[in-house]
Amino acid sequence: MGTLIVLLLVAGAAILAIRQMIKDKKAGKSFSCGGDCSRCVGCQAGQKTTADDALK
C-alpha cells in the first residue's frame, strides 16, 4: 500500500512539472534559454565575430 502512495505522489509531481513546462513554453519562456543572447553558449547569436573568425 505504501508503494502505491509513493507512486501516486511521484506521478502527481511529474504531471505538475510537465504541465508547468508546457505552460511556460506557451508563454514564450524556455527551460534552456534565459533570453540573454550575450551570455548564450548554445547558439551563435550572442557571440561577436572577429575578422579572423570570418575567414575560417
mmCIF entry with sequence, helices, sheets and N, C-alpha, C, O atoms, coordinates in Angstrom:
data_MODEL
# 
_entry.id   MODEL 
# 
_entity.id                         1 
_entity.type                       polymer 
_entity.pdbx_number_of_molecules   1 
# 
_entity_poly.entity_id                      1 
_entity_poly.type                           'polypeptide(L)' 
_entity_poly.nstd_linkage                   no 
_entity_poly.nstd_monomer                   no 
_entity_poly.pdbx_seq_one_letter_code       MGTLIVLLLVAGAAILAIRQMIKDKKAGKSFSCGGDCSRCVGCQAGQKTTADDALK 
_entity_poly.pdbx_seq_one_letter_code_can   MGTLIVLLLVAGAAILAIRQMIKDKKAGKSFSCGGDCSRCVGCQAGQKTTADDALK 
_entity_poly.pdbx_strand_id                 A 
# 
loop_
_entity_poly_seq.entity_id 
_entity_poly_seq.num 
_entity_poly_seq.mon_id 
_entity_poly_seq.hetero 
1 1  MET n 
1 2  GLY n 
1 3  THR n 
1 4  LEU n 
1 5  ILE n 
1 6  VAL n 
1 7  LEU n 
1 8  LEU n 
1 9  LEU n 
1 10 VAL n 
1 11 ALA n 
1 12 GLY n 
1 13 ALA n 
1 14 ALA n 
1 15 ILE n 
1 16 LEU n 
1 17 ALA n 
1 18 ILE n 
1 19 ARG n 
1 20 GLN n 
1 21 MET n 
1 22 ILE n 
1 23 LYS n 
1 24 ASP n 
1 25 LYS n 
1 26 LYS n 
1 27 ALA n 
1 28 GLY n 
1 29 LYS n 
1 30 SER n 
1 31 PHE n 
1 32 SER n 
1 33 CYS n 
1 34 GLY n 
1 35 GLY n 
1 36 ASP n 
1 37 CYS n 
1 38 SER n 
1 39 ARG n 
1 40 CYS n 
1 41 VAL n 
1 42 GLY n 
1 43 CYS n 
1 44 GLN n 
1 45 ALA n 
1 46 GLY n 
1 47 GLN n 
1 48 LYS n 
1 49 THR n 
1 50 THR n 
1 51 ALA n 
1 52 ASP n 
1 53 ASP n 
1 54 ALA n 
1 55 LEU n 
1 56 LYS n 
# 
_struct_asym.id          A 
_struct_asym.entity_id   1 
# 
loop_
_struct_conf.conf_type_id 
_struct_conf.id 
_struct_conf.pdbx_PDB_helix_id 
_struct_conf.beg_label_comp_id 
_struct_conf.beg_label_asym_id 
_struct_conf.beg_label_seq_id 
_struct_conf.pdbx_beg_PDB_ins_code 
_struct_conf.end_label_comp_id 
_struct_conf.end_label_asym_id 
_struct_conf.end_label_seq_id 
_struct_conf.pdbx_end_PDB_ins_code 
_struct_conf.beg_auth_comp_id 
_struct_conf.beg_auth_asym_id 
_struct_conf.beg_auth_seq_id 
_struct_conf.end_auth_comp_id 
_struct_conf.end_auth_asym_id 
_struct_conf.end_auth_seq_id 
_struct_conf.pdbx_PDB_helix_class 
_struct_conf.details 
_struct_conf.pdbx_PDB_helix_length 
HELX_P HELX_P1 AA1 GLY A 2  ? LYS A 26 ? GLY A 2  LYS A 26 1 ? 25 
HELX_P HELX_P2 AA2 CYS A 37 ? ARG A 39 ? CYS A 37 ARG A 39 5 ? 3  
HELX_P HELX_P3 AA3 ALA A 51 ? LEU A 55 ? ALA A 51 LEU A 55 1 ? 5  
# 
_struct_conf_type.id          HELX_P 
_struct_conf_type.criteria    ? 
_struct_conf_type.reference   ? 
# 
loop_
_atom_site.group_PDB 
_atom_site.id 
_atom_site.type_symbol 
_atom_site.label_atom_id 
_atom_site.label_alt_id 
_atom_site.label_comp_id 
_atom_site.label_asym_id 
_atom_site.label_entity_id 
_atom_site.label_seq_id 
_atom_site.pdbx_PDB_ins_code 
_atom_site.Cartn_x 
_atom_site.Cartn_y 
_atom_site.Cartn_z 
_atom_site.occupancy 
_atom_site.B_iso_or_equiv 
_atom_site.pdbx_formal_charge 
_atom_site.auth_seq_id 
_atom_site.auth_comp_id 
_atom_site.auth_asym_id 
_atom_site.auth_atom_id 
_atom_site.pdbx_PDB_model_num 
ATOM 1   N N  . MET A 1 1  ? 0.824  -1.195 0.000   1.00 0.00 ? 1  MET A N  1 
ATOM 2   C CA . MET A 1 1  ? 0.000  0.000  0.000   1.00 0.00 ? 1  MET A CA 1 
ATOM 3   C C  . MET A 1 1  ? 0.871  1.263  0.000   1.00 0.00 ? 1  MET A C  1 
ATOM 4   O O  . MET A 1 1  ? 0.532  2.258  -0.641  1.00 0.00 ? 1  MET A O  1 
ATOM 5   N N  . GLY A 1 2  ? 1.982  1.214  0.716   1.00 0.00 ? 2  GLY A N  1 
ATOM 6   C CA . GLY A 1 2  ? 2.873  2.361  0.775   1.00 0.00 ? 2  GLY A CA 1 
ATOM 7   C C  . GLY A 1 2  ? 3.508  2.670  -0.574  1.00 0.00 ? 2  GLY A C  1 
ATOM 8   O O  . GLY A 1 2  ? 3.731  3.828  -0.926  1.00 0.00 ? 2  GLY A O  1 
ATOM 9   N N  . THR A 1 3  ? 3.793  1.606  -1.319  1.00 0.00 ? 3  THR A N  1 
ATOM 10  C CA . THR A 1 3  ? 4.386  1.773  -2.645  1.00 0.00 ? 3  THR A CA 1 
ATOM 11  C C  . THR A 1 3  ? 3.416  2.498  -3.568  1.00 0.00 ? 3  THR A C  1 
ATOM 12  O O  . THR A 1 3  ? 3.828  3.345  -4.361  1.00 0.00 ? 3  THR A O  1 
ATOM 13  N N  . LEU A 1 4  ? 2.153  2.178  -3.472  1.00 0.00 ? 4  LEU A N  1 
ATOM 14  C CA . LEU A 1 4  ? 1.129  2.823  -4.297  1.00 0.00 ? 4  LEU A CA 1 
ATOM 15  C C  . LEU A 1 4  ? 1.019  4.309  -3.969  1.00 0.00 ? 4  LEU A C  1 
ATOM 16  O O  . LEU A 1 4  ? 0.866  5.137  -4.867  1.00 0.00 ? 4  LEU A O  1 
ATOM 17  N N  . ILE A 1 5  ? 1.095  4.637  -2.716  1.00 0.00 ? 5  ILE A N  1 
ATOM 18  C CA . ILE A 1 5  ? 1.016  6.040  -2.300  1.00 0.00 ? 5  ILE A CA 1 
ATOM 19  C C  . ILE A 1 5  ? 2.222  6.818  -2.828  1.00 0.00 ? 5  ILE A C  1 
ATOM 20  O O  . ILE A 1 5  ? 2.073  7.927  -3.340  1.00 0.00 ? 5  ILE A O  1 
ATOM 21  N N  . VAL A 1 6  ? 3.400  6.241  -2.705  1.00 0.00 ? 6  VAL A N  1 
ATOM 22  C CA . VAL A 1 6  ? 4.610  6.893  -3.215  1.00 0.00 ? 6  VAL A CA 1 
ATOM 23  C C  . VAL A 1 6  ? 4.531  7.042  -4.728  1.00 0.00 ? 6  VAL A C  1 
ATOM 24  O O  . VAL A 1 6  ? 4.899  8.084  -5.269  1.00 0.00 ? 6  VAL A O  1 
ATOM 25  N N  . LEU A 1 7  ? 4.058  6.018  -5.405  1.00 0.00 ? 7  LEU A N  1 
ATOM 26  C CA . LEU A 1 7  ? 3.894  6.073  -6.859  1.00 0.00 ? 7  LEU A CA 1 
ATOM 27  C C  . LEU A 1 7  ? 2.951  7.208  -7.262  1.00 0.00 ? 7  LEU A C  1 
ATOM 28  O O  . LEU A 1 7  ? 3.237  7.953  -8.199  1.00 0.00 ? 7  LEU A O  1 
ATOM 29  N N  . LEU A 1 8  ? 1.850  7.334  -6.566  1.00 0.00 ? 8  LEU A N  1 
ATOM 30  C CA . LEU A 1 8  ? 0.884  8.396  -6.867  1.00 0.00 ? 8  LEU A CA 1 
ATOM 31  C C  . LEU A 1 8  ? 1.480  9.783  -6.610  1.00 0.00 ? 8  LEU A C  1 
ATOM 32  O O  . LEU A 1 8  ? 1.233  10.714 -7.376  1.00 0.00 ? 8  LEU A O  1 
ATOM 33  N N  . LEU A 1 9  ? 2.250  9.920  -5.554  1.00 0.00 ? 9  LEU A N  1 
ATOM 34  C CA . LEU A 1 9  ? 2.892  11.201 -5.261  1.00 0.00 ? 9  LEU A CA 1 
ATOM 35  C C  . LEU A 1 9  ? 3.924  11.576 -6.331  1.00 0.00 ? 9  LEU A C  1 
ATOM 36  O O  . LEU A 1 9  ? 3.972  12.723 -6.774  1.00 0.00 ? 9  LEU A O  1 
ATOM 37  N N  . VAL A 1 10 ? 4.731  10.626 -6.735  1.00 0.00 ? 10 VAL A N  1 
ATOM 38  C CA . VAL A 1 10 ? 5.745  10.878 -7.764  1.00 0.00 ? 10 VAL A CA 1 
ATOM 39  C C  . VAL A 1 10 ? 5.076  11.183 -9.104  1.00 0.00 ? 10 VAL A C  1 
ATOM 40  O O  . VAL A 1 10 ? 5.497  12.100 -9.809  1.00 0.00 ? 10 VAL A O  1 
ATOM 41  N N  . ALA A 1 11 ? 4.050  10.431 -9.458  1.00 0.00 ? 11 ALA A N  1 
ATOM 42  C CA . ALA A 1 11 ? 3.334  10.669 -10.709 1.00 0.00 ? 11 ALA A CA 1 
ATOM 43  C C  . ALA A 1 11 ? 2.664  12.039 -10.692 1.00 0.00 ? 11 ALA A C  1 
ATOM 44  O O  . ALA A 1 11 ? 2.666  12.743 -11.702 1.00 0.00 ? 11 ALA A O  1 
ATOM 45  N N  . GLY A 1 12 ? 2.096  12.418 -9.562  1.00 0.00 ? 12 GLY A N  1 
ATOM 46  C CA . GLY A 1 12 ? 1.474  13.739 -9.442  1.00 0.00 ? 12 GLY A CA 1 
ATOM 47  C C  . GLY A 1 12 ? 2.484  14.851 -9.589  1.00 0.00 ? 12 GLY A C  1 
ATOM 48  O O  . GLY A 1 12 ? 2.212  15.854 -10.250 1.00 0.00 ? 12 GLY A O  1 
ATOM 49  N N  . ALA A 1 13 ? 3.643  14.691 -8.985  1.00 0.00 ? 13 ALA A N  1 
ATOM 50  C CA . ALA A 1 13 ? 4.696  15.706 -9.103  1.00 0.00 ? 13 ALA A CA 1 
ATOM 51  C C  . ALA A 1 13 ? 5.182  15.812 -10.546 1.00 0.00 ? 13 ALA A C  1 
ATOM 52  O O  . ALA A 1 13 ? 5.432  16.913 -11.037 1.00 0.00 ? 13 ALA A O  1 
ATOM 53  N N  . ALA A 1 14 ? 5.317  14.680 -11.221 1.00 0.00 ? 14 ALA A N  1 
ATOM 54  C CA . ALA A 1 14 ? 5.752  14.685 -12.621 1.00 0.00 ? 14 ALA A CA 1 
ATOM 55  C C  . ALA A 1 14 ? 4.718  15.372 -13.505 1.00 0.00 ? 14 ALA A C  1 
ATOM 56  O O  . ALA A 1 14 ? 5.071  16.155 -14.387 1.00 0.00 ? 14 ALA A O  1 
ATOM 57  N N  . ILE A 1 15 ? 3.464  15.084 -13.274 1.00 0.00 ? 15 ILE A N  1 
ATOM 58  C CA . ILE A 1 15 ? 2.400  15.708 -14.060 1.00 0.00 ? 15 ILE A CA 1 
ATOM 59  C C  . ILE A 1 15 ? 2.395  17.218 -13.850 1.00 0.00 ? 15 ILE A C  1 
ATOM 60  O O  . ILE A 1 15 ? 2.258  17.978 -14.809 1.00 0.00 ? 15 ILE A O  1 
ATOM 61  N N  . LEU A 1 16 ? 2.541  17.653 -12.612 1.00 0.00 ? 16 LEU A N  1 
ATOM 62  C CA . LEU A 1 16 ? 2.573  19.093 -12.337 1.00 0.00 ? 16 LEU A CA 1 
ATOM 63  C C  . LEU A 1 16 ? 3.785  19.765 -12.984 1.00 0.00 ? 16 LEU A C  1 
ATOM 64  O O  . LEU A 1 16 ? 3.673  20.874 -13.506 1.00 0.00 ? 16 LEU A O  1 
ATOM 65  N N  . ALA A 1 17 ? 4.926  19.108 -12.953 1.00 0.00 ? 17 ALA A N  1 
ATOM 66  C CA . ALA A 1 17 ? 6.138  19.666 -13.557 1.00 0.00 ? 17 ALA A CA 1 
ATOM 67  C C  . ALA A 1 17 ? 5.990  19.777 -15.074 1.00 0.00 ? 17 ALA A C  1 
ATOM 68  O O  . ALA A 1 17 ? 6.354  20.796 -15.661 1.00 0.00 ? 17 ALA A O  1 
ATOM 69  N N  . ILE A 1 18 ? 5.466  18.747 -15.699 1.00 0.00 ? 18 ILE A N  1 
ATOM 70  C CA . ILE A 1 18 ? 5.273  18.765 -17.147 1.00 0.00 ? 18 ILE A CA 1 
ATOM 71  C C  . ILE A 1 18 ? 4.247  19.824 -17.533 1.00 0.00 ? 18 ILE A C  1 
ATOM 72  O O  . ILE A 1 18 ? 4.421  20.533 -18.524 1.00 0.00 ? 18 ILE A O  1 
ATOM 73  N N  . ARG A 1 19 ? 3.192  19.926 -16.759 1.00 0.00 ? 19 ARG A N  1 
ATOM 74  C CA . ARG A 1 19 ? 2.158  20.941 -17.022 1.00 0.00 ? 19 ARG A CA 1 
ATOM 75  C C  . ARG A 1 19 ? 2.740  22.342 -16.951 1.00 0.00 ? 19 ARG A C  1 
ATOM 76  O O  . ARG A 1 19 ? 2.417  23.195 -17.777 1.00 0.00 ? 19 ARG A O  1 
ATOM 77  N N  . GLN A 1 20 ? 3.594  22.582 -15.971 1.00 0.00 ? 20 GLN A N  1 
ATOM 78  C CA . GLN A 1 20 ? 4.223  23.897 -15.826 1.00 0.00 ? 20 GLN A CA 1 
ATOM 79  C C  . GLN A 1 20 ? 5.175  24.185 -16.981 1.00 0.00 ? 20 GLN A C  1 
ATOM 80  O O  . GLN A 1 20 ? 5.243  25.316 -17.463 1.00 0.00 ? 20 GLN A O  1 
ATOM 81  N N  . MET A 1 21 ? 5.913  23.167 -17.428 1.00 0.00 ? 21 MET A N  1 
ATOM 82  C CA . MET A 1 21 ? 6.823  23.343 -18.554 1.00 0.00 ? 21 MET A CA 1 
ATOM 83  C C  . MET A 1 21 ? 6.061  23.679 -19.829 1.00 0.00 ? 21 MET A C  1 
ATOM 84  O O  . MET A 1 21 ? 6.501  24.528 -20.605 1.00 0.00 ? 21 MET A O  1 
ATOM 85  N N  . ILE A 1 22 ? 4.921  23.022 -20.056 1.00 0.00 ? 22 ILE A N  1 
ATOM 86  C CA . ILE A 1 22 ? 4.099  23.312 -21.230 1.00 0.00 ? 22 ILE A CA 1 
ATOM 87  C C  . ILE A 1 22 ? 3.539  24.725 -21.142 1.00 0.00 ? 22 ILE A C  1 
ATOM 88  O O  . ILE A 1 22 ? 3.517  25.452 -22.135 1.00 0.00 ? 22 ILE A O  1 
ATOM 89  N N  . LYS A 1 23 ? 3.093  25.108 -19.969 1.00 0.00 ? 23 LYS A N  1 
ATOM 90  C CA . LYS A 1 23 ? 2.551  26.455 -19.763 1.00 0.00 ? 23 LYS A CA 1 
ATOM 91  C C  . LYS A 1 23 ? 3.626  27.517 -20.015 1.00 0.00 ? 23 LYS A C  1 
ATOM 92  O O  . LYS A 1 23 ? 3.355  28.531 -20.658 1.00 0.00 ? 23 LYS A O  1 
ATOM 93  N N  . ASP A 1 24 ? 4.837  27.291 -19.515 1.00 0.00 ? 24 ASP A N  1 
ATOM 94  C CA . ASP A 1 24 ? 5.941  28.224 -19.731 1.00 0.00 ? 24 ASP A CA 1 
ATOM 95  C C  . ASP A 1 24 ? 6.307  28.301 -21.210 1.00 0.00 ? 24 ASP A C  1 
ATOM 96  O O  . ASP A 1 24 ? 6.587  29.382 -21.728 1.00 0.00 ? 24 ASP A O  1 
ATOM 97  N N  . LYS A 1 25 ? 6.304  27.170 -21.881 1.00 0.00 ? 25 LYS A N  1 
ATOM 98  C CA . LYS A 1 25 ? 6.645  27.134 -23.310 1.00 0.00 ? 25 LYS A CA 1 
ATOM 99  C C  . LYS A 1 25 ? 5.639  27.954 -24.116 1.00 0.00 ? 25 LYS A C  1 
ATOM 100 O O  . LYS A 1 25 ? 6.026  28.697 -25.017 1.00 0.00 ? 25 LYS A O  1 
ATOM 101 N N  . LYS A 1 26 ? 4.358  27.823 -23.799 1.00 0.00 ? 26 LYS A N  1 
ATOM 102 C CA . LYS A 1 26 ? 3.321  28.585 -24.495 1.00 0.00 ? 26 LYS A CA 1 
ATOM 103 C C  . LYS A 1 26 ? 3.437  30.074 -24.205 1.00 0.00 ? 26 LYS A C  1 
ATOM 104 O O  . LYS A 1 26 ? 3.062  30.897 -25.040 1.00 0.00 ? 26 LYS A O  1 
ATOM 105 N N  . ALA A 1 27 ? 3.950  30.429 -23.033 1.00 0.00 ? 27 ALA A N  1 
ATOM 106 C CA . ALA A 1 27 ? 4.103  31.836 -22.650 1.00 0.00 ? 27 ALA A CA 1 
ATOM 107 C C  . ALA A 1 27 ? 5.397  32.433 -23.206 1.00 0.00 ? 27 ALA A C  1 
ATOM 108 O O  . ALA A 1 27 ? 5.682  33.609 -22.977 1.00 0.00 ? 27 ALA A O  1 
ATOM 109 N N  . GLY A 1 28 ? 6.180  31.636 -23.931 1.00 0.00 ? 28 GLY A N  1 
ATOM 110 C CA . GLY A 1 28 ? 7.411  32.130 -24.535 1.00 0.00 ? 28 GLY A CA 1 
ATOM 111 C C  . GLY A 1 28 ? 8.632  31.968 -23.660 1.00 0.00 ? 28 GLY A C  1 
ATOM 112 O O  . GLY A 1 28 ? 9.727  32.391 -24.031 1.00 0.00 ? 28 GLY A O  1 
ATOM 113 N N  . LYS A 1 29 ? 8.456  31.367 -22.517 1.00 0.00 ? 29 LYS A N  1 
ATOM 114 C CA . LYS A 1 29 ? 9.594  31.101 -21.642 1.00 0.00 ? 29 LYS A CA 1 
ATOM 115 C C  . LYS A 1 29 ? 10.199 29.772 -22.049 1.00 0.00 ? 29 LYS A C  1 
ATOM 116 O O  . LYS A 1 29 ? 9.515  28.909 -22.600 1.00 0.00 ? 29 LYS A O  1 
ATOM 117 N N  . SER A 1 30 ? 11.459 29.616 -21.782 1.00 0.00 ? 30 SER A N  1 
ATOM 118 C CA . SER A 1 30 ? 12.112 28.376 -22.166 1.00 0.00 ? 30 SER A CA 1 
ATOM 119 C C  . SER A 1 30 ? 12.962 27.872 -21.014 1.00 0.00 ? 30 SER A C  1 
ATOM 120 O O  . SER A 1 30 ? 13.570 28.649 -20.278 1.00 0.00 ? 30 SER A O  1 
ATOM 121 N N  . PHE A 1 31 ? 12.992 26.577 -20.877 1.00 0.00 ? 31 PHE A N  1 
ATOM 122 C CA . PHE A 1 31 ? 13.789 25.951 -19.825 1.00 0.00 ? 31 PHE A CA 1 
ATOM 123 C C  . PHE A 1 31 ? 15.275 26.154 -20.064 1.00 0.00 ? 31 PHE A C  1 
ATOM 124 O O  . PHE A 1 31 ? 16.039 26.336 -19.116 1.00 0.00 ? 31 PHE A O  1 
ATOM 125 N N  . SER A 1 32 ? 15.687 26.124 -21.313 1.00 0.00 ? 32 SER A N  1 
ATOM 126 C CA . SER A 1 32 ? 17.109 26.168 -21.624 1.00 0.00 ? 32 SER A CA 1 
ATOM 127 C C  . SER A 1 32 ? 17.627 27.548 -21.970 1.00 0.00 ? 32 SER A C  1 
ATOM 128 O O  . SER A 1 32 ? 18.842 27.740 -22.027 1.00 0.00 ? 32 SER A O  1 
ATOM 129 N N  . CYS A 1 33 ? 16.760 28.511 -22.200 1.00 0.00 ? 33 CYS A N  1 
ATOM 130 C CA . CYS A 1 33 ? 17.210 29.830 -22.642 1.00 0.00 ? 33 CYS A CA 1 
ATOM 131 C C  . CYS A 1 33 ? 16.683 30.903 -21.704 1.00 0.00 ? 33 CYS A C  1 
ATOM 132 O O  . CYS A 1 33 ? 15.480 30.996 -21.461 1.00 0.00 ? 33 CYS A O  1 
ATOM 133 N N  . GLY A 1 34 ? 17.590 31.706 -21.185 1.00 0.00 ? 34 GLY A N  1 
ATOM 134 C CA . GLY A 1 34 ? 17.194 32.793 -20.312 1.00 0.00 ? 34 GLY A CA 1 
ATOM 135 C C  . GLY A 1 34 ? 16.851 34.063 -21.061 1.00 0.00 ? 34 GLY A C  1 
ATOM 136 O O  . GLY A 1 34 ? 16.412 35.038 -20.451 1.00 0.00 ? 34 GLY A O  1 
ATOM 137 N N  . GLY A 1 35 ? 17.040 34.072 -22.372 1.00 0.00 ? 35 GLY A N  1 
ATOM 138 C CA . GLY A 1 35 ? 16.704 35.227 -23.184 1.00 0.00 ? 35 GLY A CA 1 
ATOM 139 C C  . GLY A 1 35 ? 17.815 36.252 -23.290 1.00 0.00 ? 35 GLY A C  1 
ATOM 140 O O  . GLY A 1 35 ? 17.642 37.283 -23.939 1.00 0.00 ? 35 GLY A O  1 
ATOM 141 N N  . ASP A 1 36 ? 18.956 35.990 -22.664 1.00 0.00 ? 36 ASP A N  1 
ATOM 142 C CA . ASP A 1 36 ? 20.080 36.918 -22.713 1.00 0.00 ? 36 ASP A CA 1 
ATOM 143 C C  . ASP A 1 36 ? 21.103 36.357 -23.691 1.00 0.00 ? 36 ASP A C  1 
ATOM 144 O O  . ASP A 1 36 ? 21.964 35.561 -23.318 1.00 0.00 ? 36 ASP A O  1 
ATOM 145 N N  . CYS A 1 37 ? 20.998 36.784 -24.949 1.00 0.00 ? 37 CYS A N  1 
ATOM 146 C CA . CYS A 1 37 ? 21.847 36.216 -26.005 1.00 0.00 ? 37 CYS A CA 1 
ATOM 147 C C  . CYS A 1 37 ? 23.331 36.552 -25.815 1.00 0.00 ? 37 CYS A C  1 
ATOM 148 O O  . CYS A 1 37 ? 24.194 35.856 -26.351 1.00 0.00 ? 37 CYS A O  1 
ATOM 149 N N  . SER A 1 38 ? 23.628 37.596 -25.067 1.00 0.00 ? 38 SER A N  1 
ATOM 150 C CA . SER A 1 38 ? 25.035 37.933 -24.865 1.00 0.00 ? 38 SER A CA 1 
ATOM 151 C C  . SER A 1 38 ? 25.748 36.897 -24.010 1.00 0.00 ? 38 SER A C  1 
ATOM 152 O O  . SER A 1 38 ? 26.974 36.800 -24.045 1.00 0.00 ? 38 SER A O  1 
ATOM 153 N N  . ARG A 1 39 ? 24.996 36.131 -23.252 1.00 0.00 ? 39 ARG A N  1 
ATOM 154 C CA . ARG A 1 39 ? 25.581 35.099 -22.392 1.00 0.00 ? 39 ARG A CA 1 
ATOM 155 C C  . ARG A 1 39 ? 25.283 33.691 -22.895 1.00 0.00 ? 39 ARG A C  1 
ATOM 156 O O  . ARG A 1 39 ? 25.560 32.709 -22.207 1.00 0.00 ? 39 ARG A O  1 
ATOM 157 N N  . CYS A 1 40 ? 24.732 33.599 -24.070 1.00 0.00 ? 40 CYS A N  1 
ATOM 158 C CA . CYS A 1 40 ? 24.310 32.307 -24.614 1.00 0.00 ? 40 CYS A CA 1 
ATOM 159 C C  . CYS A 1 40 ? 25.520 31.483 -25.044 1.00 0.00 ? 40 CYS A C  1 
ATOM 160 O O  . CYS A 1 40 ? 26.409 31.985 -25.731 1.00 0.00 ? 40 CYS A O  1 
ATOM 161 N N  . VAL A 1 41 ? 25.549 30.234 -24.642 1.00 0.00 ? 41 VAL A N  1 
ATOM 162 C CA . VAL A 1 41 ? 26.593 29.321 -25.092 1.00 0.00 ? 41 VAL A CA 1 
ATOM 163 C C  . VAL A 1 41 ? 26.020 28.280 -26.039 1.00 0.00 ? 41 VAL A C  1 
ATOM 164 O O  . VAL A 1 41 ? 26.754 27.447 -26.571 1.00 0.00 ? 41 VAL A O  1 
ATOM 165 N N  . GLY A 1 42 ? 24.731 28.325 -26.247 1.00 0.00 ? 42 GLY A N  1 
ATOM 166 C CA . GLY A 1 42 ? 24.087 27.318 -27.065 1.00 0.00 ? 42 GLY A CA 1 
ATOM 167 C C  . GLY A 1 42 ? 23.878 27.712 -28.511 1.00 0.00 ? 42 GLY A C  1 
ATOM 168 O O  . GLY A 1 42 ? 23.517 26.872 -29.335 1.00 0.00 ? 42 GLY A O  1 
ATOM 169 N N  . CYS A 1 43 ? 24.098 28.964 -28.831 1.00 0.00 ? 43 CYS A N  1 
ATOM 170 C CA . CYS A 1 43 ? 23.905 29.390 -30.208 1.00 0.00 ? 43 CYS A CA 1 
ATOM 171 C C  . CYS A 1 43 ? 24.946 30.441 -30.571 1.00 0.00 ? 43 CYS A C  1 
ATOM 172 O O  . CYS A 1 43 ? 25.731 30.860 -29.721 1.00 0.00 ? 43 CYS A O  1 
ATOM 173 N N  . GLN A 1 44 ? 24.955 30.859 -31.809 1.00 0.00 ? 44 GLN A N  1 
ATOM 174 C CA . GLN A 1 44 ? 25.947 31.811 -32.289 1.00 0.00 ? 44 GLN A CA 1 
ATOM 175 C C  . GLN A 1 44 ? 25.457 33.260 -32.227 1.00 0.00 ? 44 GLN A C  1 
ATOM 176 O O  . GLN A 1 44 ? 26.231 34.174 -32.513 1.00 0.00 ? 44 GLN A O  1 
ATOM 177 N N  . ALA A 1 45 ? 24.210 33.489 -31.867 1.00 0.00 ? 45 ALA A N  1 
ATOM 178 C CA . ALA A 1 45 ? 23.634 34.837 -31.919 1.00 0.00 ? 45 ALA A CA 1 
ATOM 179 C C  . ALA A 1 45 ? 24.327 35.819 -30.979 1.00 0.00 ? 45 ALA A C  1 
ATOM 180 O O  . ALA A 1 45 ? 24.461 36.997 -31.310 1.00 0.00 ? 45 ALA A O  1 
ATOM 181 N N  . GLY A 1 46 ? 24.766 35.354 -29.824 1.00 0.00 ? 46 GLY A N  1 
ATOM 182 C CA . GLY A 1 46 ? 25.354 36.245 -28.838 1.00 0.00 ? 46 GLY A CA 1 
ATOM 183 C C  . GLY A 1 46 ? 26.847 36.410 -28.948 1.00 0.00 ? 46 GLY A C  1 
ATOM 184 O O  . GLY A 1 46 ? 27.438 37.199 -28.211 1.00 0.00 ? 46 GLY A O  1 
ATOM 185 N N  . GLN A 1 47 ? 27.473 35.680 -29.856 1.00 0.00 ? 47 GLN A N  1 
ATOM 186 C CA . GLN A 1 47 ? 28.924 35.715 -29.949 1.00 0.00 ? 47 GLN A CA 1 
ATOM 187 C C  . GLN A 1 47 ? 29.345 36.739 -30.998 1.00 0.00 ? 47 GLN A C  1 
ATOM 188 O O  . GLN A 1 47 ? 28.800 36.786 -32.101 1.00 0.00 ? 47 GLN A O  1 
ATOM 189 N N  . LYS A 1 48 ? 30.306 37.539 -30.633 1.00 0.00 ? 48 LYS A N  1 
ATOM 190 C CA . LYS A 1 48 ? 30.842 38.522 -31.547 1.00 0.00 ? 48 LYS A CA 1 
ATOM 191 C C  . LYS A 1 48 ? 31.902 37.872 -32.415 1.00 0.00 ? 48 LYS A C  1 
ATOM 192 O O  . LYS A 1 48 ? 32.729 37.101 -31.929 1.00 0.00 ? 48 LYS A O  1 
ATOM 193 N N  . THR A 1 49 ? 31.876 38.183 -33.687 1.00 0.00 ? 49 THR A N  1 
ATOM 194 C CA . THR A 1 49 ? 32.855 37.600 -34.583 1.00 0.00 ? 49 THR A CA 1 
ATOM 195 C C  . THR A 1 49 ? 33.974 38.596 -34.822 1.00 0.00 ? 49 THR A C  1 
ATOM 196 O O  . THR A 1 49 ? 33.775 39.810 -34.797 1.00 0.00 ? 49 THR A O  1 
ATOM 197 N N  . THR A 1 50 ? 35.132 38.057 -35.048 1.00 0.00 ? 50 THR A N  1 
ATOM 198 C CA . THR A 1 50 ? 36.283 38.889 -35.378 1.00 0.00 ? 50 THR A CA 1 
ATOM 199 C C  . THR A 1 50 ? 36.639 38.628 -36.831 1.00 0.00 ? 50 THR A C  1 
ATOM 200 O O  . THR A 1 50 ? 36.083 37.726 -37.458 1.00 0.00 ? 50 THR A O  1 
ATOM 201 N N  . ALA A 1 51 ? 37.546 39.400 -37.360 1.00 0.00 ? 51 ALA A N  1 
ATOM 202 C CA . ALA A 1 51 ? 37.957 39.231 -38.749 1.00 0.00 ? 51 ALA A CA 1 
ATOM 203 C C  . ALA A 1 51 ? 38.546 37.842 -38.970 1.00 0.00 ? 51 ALA A C  1 
ATOM 204 O O  . ALA A 1 51 ? 38.333 37.230 -40.017 1.00 0.00 ? 51 ALA A O  1 
ATOM 205 N N  . ASP A 1 52 ? 39.293 37.348 -37.976 1.00 0.00 ? 52 ASP A N  1 
ATOM 206 C CA . ASP A 1 52 ? 39.883 36.014 -38.093 1.00 0.00 ? 52 ASP A CA 1 
ATOM 207 C C  . ASP A 1 52 ? 38.811 34.934 -38.135 1.00 0.00 ? 52 ASP A C  1 
ATOM 208 O O  . ASP A 1 52 ? 38.943 33.963 -38.881 1.00 0.00 ? 52 ASP A O  1 
ATOM 209 N N  . ASP A 1 53 ? 37.741 35.090 -37.336 1.00 0.00 ? 53 ASP A N  1 
ATOM 210 C CA . ASP A 1 53 ? 36.666 34.117 -37.323 1.00 0.00 ? 53 ASP A CA 1 
ATOM 211 C C  . ASP A 1 53 ? 35.912 34.114 -38.635 1.00 0.00 ? 53 ASP A C  1 
ATOM 212 O O  . ASP A 1 53 ? 35.454 33.062 -39.082 1.00 0.00 ? 53 ASP A O  1 
ATOM 213 N N  . ALA A 1 54 ? 35.774 35.268 -39.258 1.00 0.00 ? 54 ALA A N  1 
ATOM 214 C CA . ALA A 1 54 ? 35.017 35.346 -40.508 1.00 0.00 ? 54 ALA A CA 1 
ATOM 215 C C  . ALA A 1 54 ? 35.761 34.637 -41.644 1.00 0.00 ? 54 ALA A C  1 
ATOM 216 O O  . ALA A 1 54 ? 35.129 34.188 -42.600 1.00 0.00 ? 54 ALA A O  1 
ATOM 217 N N  . LEU A 1 55 ? 37.073 34.530 -41.559 1.00 0.00 ? 55 LEU A N  1 
ATOM 218 C CA . LEU A 1 55 ? 37.854 33.889 -42.610 1.00 0.00 ? 55 LEU A CA 1 
ATOM 219 C C  . LEU A 1 55 ? 37.849 32.370 -42.507 1.00 0.00 ? 55 LEU A C  1 
ATOM 220 O O  . LEU A 1 55 ? 38.197 31.692 -43.474 1.00 0.00 ? 55 LEU A O  1 
ATOM 221 N N  . LYS A 1 56 ? 37.471 31.828 -41.379 1.00 0.00 ? 56 LYS A N  1 
ATOM 222 C CA . LYS A 1 56 ? 37.503 30.369 -41.174 1.00 0.00 ? 56 LYS A CA 1 
ATOM 223 C C  . LYS A 1 56 ? 36.422 29.680 -41.934 1.00 0.00 ? 56 LYS A C  1 
ATOM 224 O O  . LYS A 1 56 ? 36.308 28.456 -41.872 1.00 0.00 ? 56 LYS A O  1 
# 
